[in-house]
Amino acid sequence: MEITDLLIYAQKNNASDLHLSTGNPPILRVHGEILPYKTDVLTSDNIKQMLYSIMTEQQRAEYERDLEFDFAISFGEDMRFRVNAFNTLNGPAAVLRTIPSHIQSLNGVGAPEILKRLCTLRKGLVLVTGPTGSGKSTTLAAMVDHINTNESKHIITIEDPVEFIHQSKKSLINQREVGKNTRSFARALKSALREDPDVILVGELRDIETIQLALTAAETGHLVLATLHTNSAPKTVDRIIDVFPANDKEMVRAMLSVSIEAVITQMLLKRKDAGRVAAHEIMLGTPAVRNLIREGKVPQLYSIIQIGSKIGMTTMKDSIYTLLNQGVISEHTARAVLLTSVSESDENQPEKRLSGGGVKPTHNGF
């Protein structure tokens, strides 16, 4: 069995991911569901042969040395995949994620209107957060494309690996891949500050140096777009601050309070009909939000988000209720997500949690 045959099959069936695991058949993730491919189980040699057929000699050497490796592959203009190859107790394994060949617009991905306004900012930090597979890269690609289509700017992207390929339109876009075009996020970001950028996209804020450089870039007149693996806006603020040593936390709170423009947290939910839809929690860098961050009162941010709906802010809970009341998602989906994914701030407000009674949904619960 050739890996290209599996990838073609995955794409035809609208799979977001193809899983290869020793001792198991190929497995697809379609609209969030795991579906096995009806064929024989894969052996260690099968998977190694598949992976080596799409790797360069250097990539094979790095995979053998590090036991895991990230890269991207393309087959023509219509098939592109992000690959994570790794090793398990049973043998080699890999997950190949489909990267759409067409970059969707913000309207196409169902993004809230406030994201278009964020794309017009001249400076500041905009974070798109959420768990793995929540569509963060797709949202960022749509934001970059919106800027590229409507404004004349210099956009630099730093990714590991590069997923969506952008062509310069009204803007000039330069894309850099960690490991291929640069040694690290931090080095590329430091270099980017000397490359006359207007917009810098950082694929992931992974370490203290990258976070510090991103904050500096946002403070010094650049719009910085980046991702983090957090599931709420307040937790995102905590994550950034907690990375730094105790002696630096006050300085970081001050820098973050000045530079933060928005935190967009998203998760993908199963639609009633077919496919998936994103629910969003949005926190904007209002004076009240900045003051709470500066003073270290992060738990109070949730209250500010709740009362900021008129200017585009929303909690994840309210976003899910909106999708439910619009008939986009089912009550079963909403209930399952809300029972497992309410933010810590909301957990401290029992009167606003689900009653579990199957009653018609309202703003305050089922």
C-alpha positions, 0 to 999 in steps of 0.5 A: 500500500502506497501512502499517496493512495491513502492520502488521496482517499483521505482527501476524497473523504474530507478527512482532517487527519490520517493516522498511521500506527504500528499494529493498527489499520490506517485511521481517518478523522472525519468531522471529528470522528475516528474511522478505521480504513478497512484493510490489513494492520500496518507493520513497523516496516510498512510505516517506515517505508511510507514515511521514508518515501516522502522524506528527504535524506536529511529528514530521515536522518533527523527522524532517526536521531530525534525519534520524531520530526515535523514537516510538510509535503505537497503533491501538486497544487491541490494536496498539501499535508502537515506531517508529524512522524514519531515512535511508539512502544510498538514502532513508528507512527505518524499523523498527517493533517490535511492543509486546504489548498485554498485559503478561506476568507474570514467569512468563509471560516465563519469568523466573527466580524471583530476579526476584520477590525483586528486585521487593520491594527497597526501594532499590538499582540493578537493571540489565537488559542485553543486545543490542537485541531481547533482551527487556529492555523486556518483562522490565522491564515484567513486573517493574513489573507484578509490583510494581504487582500486589503492592505499594502503591508510587509508580512513575515510568517515564522512557522514550523512547518509552513502550512498555508502557502500565501501568494503576495497580493496587495501586500508583500509576504515572506514565509520562513520555516523553522529548521529549513529557513531559520534555526528557531522561532526566537532567532527568526523573530529577532531577525524579523525586527530588522526586516521592516515588517508591518505584520509578523505571524509566529506559528507558536509561542513556545518558549520564554525567549520567543514570548519576550521577543513577540511582546517587544515586537508588539510594543515597538510598532508591529502587529504580531499574530501568534498561537498558544495552546490554551482553552480560555482568554484568562488562561492565556494571560496566565500562561504567558505570565507564568512562563517567566521567573517570579522576579520578571512577572511584574515587568511582563504583566506591564508589557502584556497590558500595553501590547495585548489587543485580543485573545481569540480562543476557539474550539470546533463543534460538530454541526447538526448537518455535516462538518464542524463549526467554530465557537469563539471566546473573544477578549479585547484589549480594553482599558479595563482588561489592561488594568486587570492584567497590570494589577494581576487580577486575571480571574476578574477578566471573565466578568469584563468579557461577559459585559463586553458583548457590545464591542465584540467580546464574548464568552465561549459559553455564550458563543455555544448557546448562540450556535445552539439557538441558531440550530447550527449544533444539537443540544446533545453537542452543546451539553457535552461541550459545556459540561467538560469545557467551561472555563475555570471562571465559570466553574466558580459560578454554579448558578450559571452551570448546566442543570442537566434537565433537557429543558429548552436552552436559555442564556443562563443554561439548559 
